[in-house]
Amino acid sequence: MVIVAVSCQHKELCVHHPHEVTLKVEFDWRNAPNANPQGMCVFFYPVEGGDPVRYDFRGTQGGAITLTVGKYNVITYNNDTESILFANAGSFEKHEAYSREGGLFEPIYGSAAAPGPRASGTEDEKIVITSEMMWGCPAFDVEVTDTGIGYTCIPEKDKDNYVQVEREEHVITLYPADQMCLYSYEIRNVENIKYASQMCASLSGMAGGMRLSTEALHSESVTLPLEARIIKDSAKVRGEFYTFGHNEDNADPHRMLLYVWMNSGDKFYFGADSERFNVTDQIHKAPNKRRVHIIIDGLDLPKPIQNGGGYNPSVDDWDTIEEDILMGSR
């Protein structure tokens, strides 16, 4: 290389000059066989300090890079996210992903949404939009030499089984896995659903981000605004969303609120009471923490006013309805 020829005046100095090697980066998708990112990024963090080196790859296969011989820690994740933000990318320990703050009615009105009612006890939680899917993983104790590479990784999904890999070739295999949770909810047996024009919901007590090197979730609780699909034929309301999940060390409850706009222009919300729409147990006791399904069975929407009866809140205000809800399980 020209750099070596210019920098080294004596043979003994070249021994100490950092060498570069061509390293092949491979992605093994056994832990996320349905993953379909448009591309992946890989950060190599020098253990002895200095700025990380980032490489981006199209598709899911990886490719060849040039890397200086040395010791590193590694973080990889898909580079095609739009709503997820990243911070502290210069630090392996602090590199994190998080969702931006948003509006309670953003699923309907967009980012200019106005404030609305909150579940009891959650008024101080930030409102943070739901996430999109991420796939990724770390690798530790990566040592690149002139003759090969050694590194520690977790090739088996949901295992704390660290494996030390030694290769006499310059190939590193990374094993991305799902890094987001998929939550869904279903409100069954909704009376008078034919009078509803649109709905959305919210869920409290969730995490708004995570550290990528450990997948440790943020400890601060946030409220997520949720889309709601009205299914009039079966009298149901459904929603599905990606989330970082909930921090198991955080005891804050998880409460849903349902916001309903009626054909008449009236607006109602359900679940403001501390014990209504409380889905804490369903989330905490879910068999698979990454695939959580919430069921609320039974809800009475108000009938339109007839002959002076029924509900008649101001169109500009929200009216809460105290409704007993039966919790079910799938």
C-alpha positions in Angstrom: 0.0 0.0 0.0 1.1 3.5 -0.7 0.5 4.5 2.9 2.8 1.8 4.2 5.5 2.7 1.8 5.5 6.3 2.8 5.0 5.9 6.5 7.7 3.2 7.2 11.3 4.3 6.7 12.7 1.2 8.4 11.5 -2.3 8.3 11.2 -2.6 12.1 8.7 0.3 12.2 6.4 -1.5 9.7 5.8 -4.2 12.3 4.0 -1.7 14.5 2.0 -0.1 11.7 -1.7 -1.1 11.9 -2.6 -3.5 9.1 -5.9 -3.6 7.3 -7.7 -6.8 6.2 -10.6 -7.6 4.0 -13.4 -8.9 6.3 -16.5 -10.6 5.0 -19.6 -9.8 7.0 -22.4 -12.5 6.9 -25.9 -12.4 8.3 -27.5 -15.6 9.4 -31.2 -15.2 9.7 -32.1 -18.3 11.6 -33.5 -16.2 14.5 -35.7 -14.1 12.3 -36.5 -16.2 9.2 -39.2 -13.8 8.0 -37.1 -10.6 8.3 -37.2 -8.5 5.2 -35.1 -5.3 5.8 -33.9 -3.3 2.8 -30.5 -3.0 4.4 -28.3 -3.5 7.4 -25.7 -1.4 9.2 -22.8 -2.6 11.3 -20.8 -0.6 13.8 -17.3 -1.7 14.8 -16.3 -0.1 18.1 -12.5 -0.1 18.9 -12.0 -1.5 22.4 -9.0 0.7 22.9 -11.0 3.8 22.1 -11.7 6.0 19.1 -14.6 6.5 16.8 -16.6 3.5 15.6 -16.5 2.5 12.0 -19.9 2.1 10.3 -20.6 0.0 7.2 -23.9 -0.3 5.4 -25.1 -3.1 3.3 -28.0 -3.4 0.9 -30.3 -6.3 1.4 -29.8 -9.1 3.9 -26.6 -10.9 2.7 -23.8 -8.6 4.0 -20.6 -8.1 2.1 -16.9 -7.4 2.2 -15.3 -4.5 4.1 -11.9 -3.2 5.0 -11.0 -3.1 8.7 -7.9 -2.4 10.7 -6.5 -5.3 12.7 -7.5 -4.9 16.3 -10.1 -5.5 19.0 -13.8 -4.4 18.6 -17.3 -4.7 19.9 -20.1 -4.8 17.3 -23.7 -3.7 16.9 -25.8 -4.4 13.9 -29.4 -3.5 13.0 -31.5 -2.7 9.9 -30.9 0.7 8.4 -34.3 1.2 6.8 -36.3 2.5 9.7 -38.2 5.8 9.4 -39.9 6.4 12.7 -37.1 5.1 15.0 -34.5 7.6 16.2 -30.9 6.8 17.4 -28.7 8.4 20.0 -25.1 8.0 21.4 -24.0 6.1 18.3 -20.4 6.8 19.3 -20.5 4.6 22.3 -21.0 0.8 22.2 -22.5 0.8 25.7 -24.8 3.8 25.2 -25.9 3.4 21.6 -29.7 3.4 21.8 -32.9 3.4 19.7 -36.0 5.3 20.7 -39.3 6.6 19.4 -40.1 10.3 19.1 -42.7 12.1 21.2 -46.1 12.4 19.5 -49.8 13.3 20.0 -52.5 11.2 21.7 -54.6 11.4 18.5 -51.8 11.1 16.1 -53.1 7.9 14.6 -56.1 9.9 13.3 -55.0 13.5 13.0 -51.2 13.2 12.5 -48.5 15.0 14.3 -50.6 18.1 14.9 -53.0 16.2 17.1 -54.5 18.0 20.1 -54.2 16.8 23.7 -56.9 14.5 25.1 -58.0 12.7 28.2 -55.5 10.4 30.0 -55.8 7.3 32.1 -55.8 8.0 35.8 -52.2 8.2 37.2 -50.6 8.4 33.7 -51.0 12.2 33.1 -47.2 12.8 33.5 -46.1 10.1 31.1 -44.7 11.3 27.8 -46.7 10.3 24.7 -44.4 8.4 22.3 -45.4 7.0 19.0 -45.3 3.3 18.3 -42.3 1.8 16.7 -41.6 -0.2 13.5 -39.8 -3.5 13.3 -36.1 -3.8 14.0 -33.7 -6.7 13.6 -30.3 -6.7 15.1 -27.8 -8.1 17.6 -24.4 -7.4 19.2 -21.1 -9.3 19.1 -18.4 -9.0 21.7 -14.7 -9.5 22.1 -14.1 -9.3 18.3 -10.4 -9.6 17.6 -9.3 -9.2 14.0 -5.7 -10.5 13.3 -3.7 -10.8 10.2 -4.6 -14.5 10.0 -8.2 -14.7 11.1 -10.9 -13.5 13.6 -12.3 -14.4 16.9 -15.6 -13.2 18.5 -18.4 -13.9 20.9 -22.0 -14.0 19.8 -25.4 -15.6 20.6 -26.4 -17.7 17.6 -29.5 -19.2 19.3 -32.6 -17.1 19.7 -33.8 -16.3 23.2 -30.7 -18.0 24.7 -28.1 -16.6 27.1 -25.7 -19.1 25.5 -22.7 -17.1 24.4 -20.5 -18.9 21.9 -16.8 -18.1 21.3 -16.0 -18.4 17.6 -12.4 -18.7 16.2 -11.8 -18.7 12.5 -8.7 -18.9 10.4 -10.4 -16.8 7.8 -11.6 -13.2 7.8 -15.4 -14.0 8.1 -17.7 -12.8 10.9 -21.3 -14.2 11.1 -23.9 -12.1 12.8 -27.3 -13.5 13.9 -29.9 -10.7 13.9 -33.1 -11.4 15.8 -36.4 -9.5 16.4 -35.8 -6.5 18.6 -39.3 -5.3 18.8 -42.5 -6.7 20.3 -45.7 -7.1 18.4 -48.8 -6.3 20.5 -52.4 -6.6 19.4 -55.6 -5.9 21.1 -59.3 -6.8 20.5 -62.4 -5.3 22.1 -65.2 -7.8 21.6 -69.0 -7.5 21.7 -69.2 -3.8 21.2 -72.8 -2.7 21.4 -74.0 0.1 19.1 -70.8 0.0 17.1 -72.8 1.0 14.0 -73.1 4.5 15.4 -69.3 5.0 15.7 -67.4 6.9 13.0 -63.8 6.5 14.1 -61.7 5.4 17.1 -58.2 5.3 18.5 -56.7 4.1 21.8 -53.8 4.5 24.1 -51.7 2.2 26.3 -49.7 3.4 29.3 -46.7 2.1 31.2 -44.6 1.1 28.2 -40.9 1.6 27.4 -39.9 4.2 24.8 -36.5 2.9 23.8 -33.6 0.5 24.5 -29.8 0.1 24.6 -28.7 -1.8 21.6 -25.7 -3.5 23.1 -27.8 -5.2 25.8 -31.4 -4.7 24.7 -32.0 -3.1 28.1 -35.3 -1.1 28.0 -35.6 2.5 29.1 -36.9 2.7 32.7 -39.2 5.7 32.1 -42.8 4.8 31.4 -44.5 6.3 28.3 -48.0 6.2 26.8 -48.4 4.9 23.2 -51.1 6.3 20.9 -52.7 3.4 19.0 -54.7 2.9 15.9 -58.1 1.3 16.2 -60.0 -0.6 13.4 -63.7 -0.6 13.6 -65.2 -4.0 12.5 -68.9 -3.4 12.4 -69.9 -6.8 11.0 -68.5 -8.6 14.0 -68.9 -5.8 16.6 -65.2 -5.6 17.3 -62.4 -3.1 17.6 -58.9 -4.2 16.8 -55.4 -2.8 16.7 -51.8 -4.0 16.2 -48.5 -2.2 16.8 -44.8 -2.6 17.3 -43.3 -1.5 20.6 -40.1 -1.8 22.5 -42.2 -3.6 25.2 -42.4 -2.9 28.9 -39.5 -2.8 31.4 -40.1 -5.7 33.7 -38.4 -3.8 36.6 -41.0 -1.0 36.3 -44.1 -1.5 38.4 -46.2 1.1 36.6 -49.6 -0.4 35.4 -50.7 -0.7 31.8 -54.0 1.0 31.2 -55.8 1.3 27.9 -58.1 4.1 26.9 -60.5 4.0 24.0 -61.5 7.2 22.3 -64.7 7.1 20.2 -66.1 9.6 17.7 -69.8 9.1 17.0 -71.6 9.8 13.7 -73.4 12.6 15.6 -70.1 14.4 16.3 -70.2 13.4 20.0 -67.0 12.2 21.6 -66.6 9.6 24.4 -63.7 7.9 26.1 -63.6 4.7 28.0 -61.3 3.5 30.7 -60.4 6.6 32.7 -61.0 4.9 36.0 -57.9 3.3 37.5 -59.4 -0.2 37.3 -61.1 0.0 33.9 -59.2 -1.2 30.9 -56.4 -2.2 33.2 -54.5 -4.8 31.1 -51.5 -5.1 33.3 -51.9 -8.8 34.1 -52.5 -9.6 30.4 -49.2 -8.0 29.5 -47.2 -9.3 32.4 -48.5 -12.8 32.2 -48.3 -13.2 28.4 -46.7 -16.5 27.4 -44.5 -14.7 24.9 -43.4 -11.2 25.9 -42.7 -10.4 22.2 -46.1 -11.5 21.0 -48.8 -10.1 23.3 -52.5 -10.2 22.6 -54.9 -8.1 24.8 -58.6 -9.0 25.0 -61.4 -6.8 26.4 -64.8 -8.4 26.3 -67.9 -6.3 26.4 -68.4 -2.6 25.7 -71.6 -0.5 25.4 -71.3 2.6 23.2 -74.0 5.2 23.7 -77.0 5.3 21.5 -77.8 8.5 19.6 -80.2 10.9 21.3 -83.8 10.2 20.7 -86.7 12.3 22.0 -84.4 14.1 24.3 -82.8 11.0 25.9 -79.4 9.5 25.8 -76.0 11.2 26.0 -75.5 14.8 24.9 -71.9 16.0 25.6 -70.5 19.1 24.1 -69.0 18.4 20.6 -65.8 20.3 21.8 -65.4 18.2 25.0 -64.8 14.6 25.9 -67.3 12.8 28.0 -66.1 9.8 30.0 -68.4 6.7 30.3 -67.9 4.4 33.3 -68.2 1.0 31.8 -67.5 -2.4 33.5 -65.2 -4.4 31.3 -64.6 -8.2 31.4 -61.0 -9.3 30.8 -60.5 -12.4 28.7 -57.7 -14.4 27.4 -57.1 -16.0 24.1 
